[in-house]
Amino acid sequence: MTTHRVWRLAADIDTDALAPGHAMKHGIDIIAKHCLEAVRPEFAREVRPGDVIVAGPNFGIGSSREQAAAVLVQLGVTAVIAPSYSGLFFRNAFNLGLLLLTCAEAESLQDGEQVSLDTQSPALQAADGRVLACEPVPGFLMDMVRAGGLLAQLRQRFKEPKT
């Protein structure tokens, strides 16, 4: 298990908060600089590779823009942990290699807390030692995350060079 810093967010974080409409005319590197600016203005400049987002229910609601998951990958977020997700965001995240853990007790974790994450189980351990069980992630989705997303997985499978 490795440890990760928690960024705690509320329920109903929508795709416009993750990838604001005003930034969508730019590339993912610029869109990422605006990630969560409406709810956590410091997020994009202070998040570090390996950090995790812990949120309330309905994470990723709103439009189907895949940039909402792509910015989190761009910023190095290891996983999003929440009780529930929008179906479109869920699929986009795994397609891009972002791990989503569905955990009923996610909201018991605090901002800035260090959590240990076992992606094999998957399971979370809070700083106080509590183990928070997560719903199982199907093997084919874990394979996608480990590969770095669907396109990377297909390239590996068919041995196509990256472009």
C-alpha positions, -999 to +999 in steps of 0.1 A: +000+000+000+012+035-008+001+067+009-017+095-009-029+130+002-066+135+001-083+164-016-118+164-001-147+177-022-184+180-018-212+160-035-224+167-071-190+179-085-199+184-122-178+181-153-179+219-157-161+223-124-135+198-135-131+211-171-146+246-172-164+256-204-144+288-208-112+268-211-124+241-235-110+259-266-075+251-253-055+219-250-056+197-220-026+213-204-044+247-202-077+232-193-060+214-164-048+248-150-085+256-144-096+223-129-119+228-099-112+266-098-148+273-089-148+250-058-111+247-048-092+276-065-058+263-053-063+227-065-046+229-100-015+246-087-012+226-054-022+191-064+007+167-067+011+134-086-001+106-064-028+127-046-064+114-045-097+131-047-124+121-021-158+134-029-195+130-021-220+112-042-226+120-079-190+128-089-187+138-125-223+147-132-231+169-161-220+168-197-201+139-212-168+159-218-140+135-215-117+164-206-132+162-171-113+130-165-084+139-187-075+169-166-072+147-135-049+123-153-029+153-166-025+166-130-013+132-118-043+123-096-040+086-087-077+079-080-111+094-072-129+079-043-166+086-039-199+068-031-212+072-067-203+086-101-221+097-132-221+068-157-206+089-185-178+102-163-172+066-149-166+052-184-145+082-196-123+080-165-114+043-170-110+048-208-083+074-199-067+053-172-081+071-141-090+048-113-124+054-097-131+036-064-167+034-052-166+036-014-197+041+007-176+055+036-155+079+014-170+110+031-155+100+064-121+109+051-108+144+057-090+170+035-053+167+037-054+132+054-029+106+042-046+074+031-031+041+021-045+026-011-043-010-022-055-011-058-055-049-059-083-053-033-092-024-038-092-011-003-084+021+016-069+026+049-075+059+067-047+076+087-063+063+120-061+027+108-097+022+097-101+001+066-127+013+042-139-013+018-146-003-018-167-021-043-148-045-065-135-031-098-139-055-127-106-069-139-109-055-174-112-020-160-082-025-137-063-037-167-072-005-185-060+016-156-027-003-154-022+001-191-028+039-189-062+039-206-080+021-234-059+035-263-027+025-245-041-009-238-050-014-274-016-003-286+000-028-262-023-055-274-018-049-311+018-037-307+012-004-325+038+023-319+026+054-300+020+085-321 
